[in-house]
Amino acid sequence: MSIRSARLLFLLAFLPVALWCAPVPARAQALTEEQVKAAYLYNFAKFVEWPESAFSGAAAPLRICVVGDEAMVEALQPLAGKEAKGRPVTVTSLARGGDPEGCHILFVSAGEWRGARALLEGLGRRPVLTVSDRTGFAEGGGVVQFLVEENRVRFAINPDAGQRAGLKISSRLLQLAQIVQEGKP
């Protein structure tokens, strides 16, 4: 599959979620950056495989946790109860220094990096898809980093960090991402 057709496929999968996340006012309204990122997080859940040991059972939910960005928690709330990979999605706000036990996707806002760094380091090799909008996050060992380029939200992936966490990232998702390696911008 070509990169162009993979991008089109991803965007077609993303568009219904983006439209669903957006409120429908009487006049047209642009999606907020948080709503776009929330739609991406939901779609990441569809293109990443966690080991079965990451879940307490077959019906256990896929848990999206957020540190330090209440606007992101609010943007994710419409996804609560939706399904990703046959599992209901839950959204949790974690306090700085909170316990990420049971989180499958952990979003840490750039503004909370100082307090959340220990939290991320404590994850070790646990199967958690770590995501942030902090500059240098993916090069520093995070799995996914949001980038805003030309007023568009894009993302970079560190495949080695994903592999260390025991995650299988779809090649279709990797084709859409900017690939980075640790220590190399």
C-alpha positions in Angstrom: 0.0 0.0 0.0 1.4 3.4 -0.9 1.9 6.1 1.7 -0.7 8.2 -0.1 -3.4 5.6 0.0 -2.5 4.7 3.7 -2.9 8.4 4.6 -6.2 8.5 2.8 -7.4 5.4 4.6 -6.3 6.8 8.0 -8.0 10.2 7.2 -11.2 8.4 6.2 -11.1 6.5 9.5 -10.3 9.7 11.4 -12.9 12.0 9.7 -16.0 10.3 11.3 -14.5 10.6 14.7 -13.5 14.2 14.2 -16.9 15.1 13.0 -18.5 13.1 15.9 -16.3 14.9 18.5 -17.2 18.3 17.2 -20.3 20.0 18.6 -22.9 20.8 15.9 -23.8 24.4 16.4 -26.1 26.5 14.2 -23.1 27.8 12.4 -19.9 26.0 11.4 -17.2 25.8 14.0 -13.7 24.6 13.7 -12.4 21.8 15.8 -10.2 22.7 18.7 -6.7 21.4 18.8 -7.7 19.3 21.8 -10.6 17.7 19.8 -8.2 16.8 17.0 -5.7 15.3 19.4 -8.5 13.4 21.1 -9.6 11.9 17.8 -6.0 10.9 17.1 -5.8 9.2 20.5 -8.9 7.3 19.7 -7.6 6.2 16.3 -4.2 5.3 17.8 -6.1 2.8 19.9 -7.3 1.1 16.7 -3.8 0.8 15.2 -1.9 -0.4 18.2 -2.0 -3.9 19.8 -1.4 -4.4 23.5 -0.4 -7.7 24.9 -3.3 -9.6 26.5 -1.5 -9.2 29.9 -2.2 -5.5 29.7 -5.9 -6.1 30.4 -7.5 -7.8 33.4 -9.8 -9.8 31.2 -11.5 -10.1 27.8 -14.1 -7.4 28.6 -11.7 -5.0 30.4 -11.8 -1.5 29.1 -9.1 0.4 27.2 -8.2 3.2 29.5 -7.0 6.5 28.3 -5.3 8.6 31.1 -4.5 12.3 30.9 -2.0 14.2 33.1 -2.3 17.9 33.3 -4.7 19.0 30.6 -8.3 19.3 31.6 -9.2 20.6 28.1 -7.9 17.3 26.7 -9.9 15.3 29.3 -13.0 17.3 28.3 -12.3 16.7 24.6 -11.9 12.9 25.3 -15.2 12.6 27.3 -17.4 12.0 24.2 -15.3 8.9 23.5 -16.0 7.3 26.9 -18.1 4.2 26.3 -17.2 4.0 22.6 -15.3 0.9 21.5 -11.8 0.4 20.3 -10.7 -3.1 19.3 -13.8 -4.5 20.9 -13.2 -2.9 24.3 -15.1 0.0 25.8 -13.0 3.2 26.2 -12.7 4.9 29.5 -11.1 8.3 30.2 -9.4 9.2 33.4 -7.7 12.4 34.6 -4.6 11.6 36.7 -3.2 14.0 39.2 0.5 14.8 38.9 2.3 11.9 40.5 -0.9 9.7 40.2 -0.7 6.0 39.6 -0.8 5.0 35.9 -1.7 1.4 36.8 -4.2 0.1 34.3 -3.6 2.9 31.8 -3.2 1.8 28.2 -2.7 5.3 26.6 -1.1 7.9 28.8 -1.2 11.5 27.5 1.0 14.0 29.3 0.7 17.6 28.4 3.8 19.7 27.7 3.0 21.9 30.7 3.1 19.0 33.2 6.3 17.5 32.0 8.4 18.4 35.1 5.9 16.7 37.4 5.2 13.8 35.1 8.7 12.8 34.1 9.0 10.5 37.2 5.6 9.0 36.3 6.8 8.1 32.8 10.1 6.8 34.1 8.2 4.6 36.5 6.4 2.9 33.7 9.5 1.1 32.7 8.6 -1.6 30.1 4.9 -1.6 30.9 2.6 -1.8 27.9 1.5 1.8 27.8 1.3 4.0 24.7 2.9 7.2 26.0 1.8 10.4 24.1 2.7 14.0 24.7 2.8 17.3 22.9 6.1 18.2 24.5 9.0 19.1 22.1 11.5 16.3 22.1 9.2 13.7 23.7 9.6 11.0 21.1 13.4 11.5 20.8 13.5 11.3 24.6 11.9 7.9 24.8 8.2 8.6 24.5 6.2 6.6 21.9 4.1 9.3 20.2 4.6 13.0 20.0 2.1 15.5 18.6 3.5 18.1 16.3 1.7 21.2 15.1 3.0 22.2 11.7 1.4 24.8 9.5 -1.7 24.9 11.8 -2.1 21.1 11.4 -1.8 18.5 14.1 0.6 15.7 13.0 2.5 13.1 15.0 5.9 11.5 15.3 6.4 7.9 16.5 9.5 6.3 18.2 9.0 2.7 17.1 11.8 1.5 19.4 10.0 3.0 22.5 6.8 1.2 21.4 8.6 -2.1 21.0 10.2 -1.7 24.5 6.7 -1.2 25.9 5.6 -4.4 24.3 3.3 -2.7 21.8 2.7 -3.6 18.2 2.2 -0.5 16.1 0.5 -1.0 12.8 2.6 -0.4 9.7 -0.3 1.7 8.4 0.0 4.0 11.3 3.8 4.2 11.0 3.5 5.2 7.4 1.5 8.3 8.4 4.0 9.3 11.1 7.3 11.1 11.2 9.6 8.3 12.5 12.1 9.4 15.1 14.8 7.6 17.1 16.0 8.4 20.6 18.5 11.1 20.8 18.0 12.0 17.1 15.6 14.9 16.1 
